[in-house]
Amino acid sequence: NDPNGMVYVNGVYHLYFQYHPYSSVWGPMHWGHATSKDLISWIEEPVALYPDSLGYIFSGSAVLDVNNTSGFGKNGKAPLVAIFTHHNSKTEKERIDFQTQSIAFSNDNGFTWTKYSGNPVIQNPGIADFRDPKVIWHAATKKWVMTLATKDCVTFYSSPDLKNWTKESTFGKTAGAHGGVWECPDLIEMELNGQQKWVLLVSINPGAPNGGSATQYFVGEFDGHQFIS
């Protein structure tokens, strides 16, 4: 399920996705991997990320760290950095803070990955739904911004280096539909009639207004700290 970490580098599109390689039913999640040069024909690659002692590899995103802010790059080459949720199924029944945010890096254009030794980079504040980090570079403030699903809202974090994160703000407590968890958010800068706008997309599953799952969006302003619809 869930496509993850879509990124374009050196003429190749990379698609990662939630994947259980050992069964046709849902199970311990990995990041599968496929590549394409035209978005139509795809080659399935070896599994990119495997579960570990911190948990299953849940959804997230990937970025090309052009300025090597993370320090993971080698020989003047920019690294790819994956940001994902660790889901610890071993503690899921005993406590609610079983989801944390972690990172991994690649120095070969996304084909092999090394998990950061300092994982997790964001600890859980004590909530059951704390997942699906979408990370972008916010040029105006020269920092990385993470949009994270937190219960039935989203929380924004910022970082100078993808390793150290600061909570900025929360959006959604009084906006939109709240029939279920807000999942897989996405924050996109777009242009409307010559003006820059920010679009925040959030999935709901289950609990959509018409039943089942759905996606809702908000159009507004984002200054690197707060989203205003």
C-alpha positions in Angstrom: 0.0 0.0 0.0 1.0 3.7 0.5 3.5 4.9 -2.2 6.4 6.5 -0.3 9.5 8.6 -1.0 8.8 9.5 -4.6 11.9 11.3 -5.9 13.6 12.1 -9.2 17.4 12.1 -9.5 19.8 11.8 -12.5 17.0 11.0 -15.0 15.4 8.3 -12.9 12.1 8.3 -11.0 12.2 6.3 -7.8 9.1 5.0 -6.2 9.2 3.4 -2.7 6.1 1.8 -1.2 4.7 -0.1 1.8 5.6 -3.8 1.1 5.4 -7.2 2.8 7.7 -9.3 0.7 6.9 -12.7 2.3 3.1 -12.8 1.9 0.2 -11.7 -0.2 -1.5 -10.2 2.9 -0.5 -7.2 5.0 2.3 -7.9 7.4 5.6 -6.5 8.7 6.1 -3.5 6.5 9.2 -2.8 4.4 9.9 -0.2 1.8 9.7 -1.8 -1.6 11.4 0.0 -4.5 10.7 0.5 -8.2 12.3 2.8 -10.8 11.2 4.3 -14.1 12.5 6.7 -16.8 9.1 7.7 -18.1 6.6 7.0 -15.2 4.9 4.3 -17.4 7.3 1.4 -17.5 8.7 0.3 -14.1 11.4 -2.0 -12.9 10.9 -3.5 -9.5 14.2 -3.2 -7.5 15.4 -5.1 -4.4 13.8 -4.1 -1.1 15.1 -0.7 0.1 14.4 -0.7 3.9 13.8 -3.7 6.2 12.3 -3.7 9.7 14.7 -3.6 12.6 14.8 -3.4 16.4 12.9 -0.1 16.3 10.0 -1.6 14.4 8.4 -1.9 11.0 9.2 0.7 8.3 5.9 2.7 7.9 5.2 5.5 5.4 7.3 8.6 4.8 9.1 10.5 2.1 12.5 11.1 0.5 14.5 14.2 -0.4 17.7 15.0 -2.3 19.8 16.9 0.1 21.4 19.1 -2.5 23.4 21.2 0.0 24.4 18.2 2.1 22.9 19.7 5.2 22.8 16.3 6.8 26.5 15.6 6.2 25.7 12.2 4.7 27.1 13.1 1.3 30.4 11.7 -0.1 32.9 13.0 -2.6 30.9 16.2 -3.2 27.8 14.2 -4.2 24.4 15.0 -2.6 22.8 12.2 -0.6 19.3 11.0 -0.8 17.6 11.0 2.6 14.5 8.9 3.5 12.3 10.0 6.4 9.9 7.4 7.7 7.9 6.2 10.6 9.3 3.4 12.8 6.3 1.3 14.1 7.2 -0.8 17.1 4.7 -3.7 17.1 6.4 -5.2 20.2 5.2 -2.3 22.4 2.0 -1.6 20.6 -0.2 -3.5 23.1 1.5 -2.1 26.2 1.8 1.6 25.4 0.6 4.2 22.9 3.9 5.9 22.0 5.0 3.0 19.6 5.5 5.2 16.5 8.6 7.4 16.1 10.3 9.2 13.1 13.6 8.0 11.7 15.9 8.6 8.7 18.2 6.7 6.4 20.6 7.9 3.6 21.8 6.7 0.2 24.9 7.5 -1.6 24.1 5.5 -4.7 21.0 7.3 -6.0 18.5 5.4 -3.8 19.4 1.8 -4.5 21.0 1.0 -1.2 20.3 2.7 2.2 22.0 3.1 5.5 19.9 3.9 8.6 21.1 6.8 10.7 22.7 5.6 13.9 20.9 8.3 15.9 17.4 7.0 15.1 14.7 7.9 16.0 15.2 11.6 15.2 11.8 12.5 16.7 10.5 10.7 19.8 6.8 10.2 20.3 5.1 12.8 22.6 2.7 10.2 23.9 0.0 9.7 21.2 -1.1 6.5 19.3 -1.1 8.1 15.8 2.2 9.8 15.1 3.3 8.9 11.5 3.7 9.5 7.8 6.4 12.3 7.7 6.4 14.4 4.5 9.5 16.5 4.2 10.3 19.5 1.9 13.0 22.1 1.7 11.5 25.5 2.7 13.6 28.0 0.7 12.4 31.1 2.4 13.6 30.0 5.9 16.4 27.8 4.6 15.3 24.7 6.6 13.6 21.4 6.2 9.9 21.3 7.1 8.1 18.1 8.1 4.3 17.7 7.9 3.4 14.9 10.3 0.1 13.1 10.9 -0.7 13.4 14.6 -4.1 11.9 15.6 -6.7 13.9 13.7 -4.5 16.9 13.0 -1.1 17.6 11.5 2.0 18.9 13.2 4.8 20.8 11.6 8.5 20.3 12.5 11.6 22.1 11.2 15.2 21.1 10.9 18.5 22.5 9.6 20.0 19.1 8.9 17.3 16.4 8.8 18.6 15.0 12.1 17.6 17.6 14.7 13.9 18.6 14.7 11.9 21.4 16.4 8.1 21.4 16.7 6.7 24.5 15.0 2.9 24.3 15.2 -0.2 22.2 14.8 -3.1 22.6 12.3 -6.5 21.1 12.0 -8.1 21.1 15.4 -11.0 23.3 14.3 -10.8 22.7 10.5 -12.0 19.9 8.2 -13.5 16.5 8.9 -12.5 14.6 12.0 -14.2 11.2 11.6 -10.8 9.4 11.7 -7.1 9.7 11.9 -5.5 12.2 9.5 -2.9 10.2 7.5 -0.3 10.6 4.7 -0.3 14.4 4.7 1.3 16.4 1.9 2.3 20.1 1.8 2.7 21.6 -1.7 3.5 25.1 -2.9 1.5 26.1 -6.0 0.9 29.2 -8.0 -2.6 30.7 -8.5 -2.9 33.8 -10.8 0.6 34.8 -10.1 0.3 34.3 -6.3 2.0 31.6 -4.3 -0.3 29.4 -2.3 0.2 26.4 -0.1 -2.0 23.3 -0.4 -2.2 20.9 2.5 -3.6 17.4 1.7 -4.7 14.9 4.3 -6.2 11.4 4.0 -8.8 10.1 6.4 -9.3 6.4 6.9 -11.8 5.3 8.1 -14.3 8.0 9.1 -14.7 10.1 5.9 -17.9 12.2 5.7 -19.4 9.8 3.1 -18.0 6.7 4.8 -14.8 4.8 4.1 -11.6 6.7 3.3 -11.2 10.1 1.7 -8.8 13.0 1.1 -9.4 16.6 2.1 -7.4 19.6 1.3 -6.8 23.1 2.6 -5.5 26.1 0.6 -3.6 28.8 2.5 -0.4 30.4 3.6 2.7 28.8 5.1 5.7 30.7 6.5 7.8 27.8 7.6 6.2 28.0 11.1 2.5 27.9 10.7 -0.2 27.0 8.1 -3.1 29.4 7.9 -6.1 28.2 5.8 
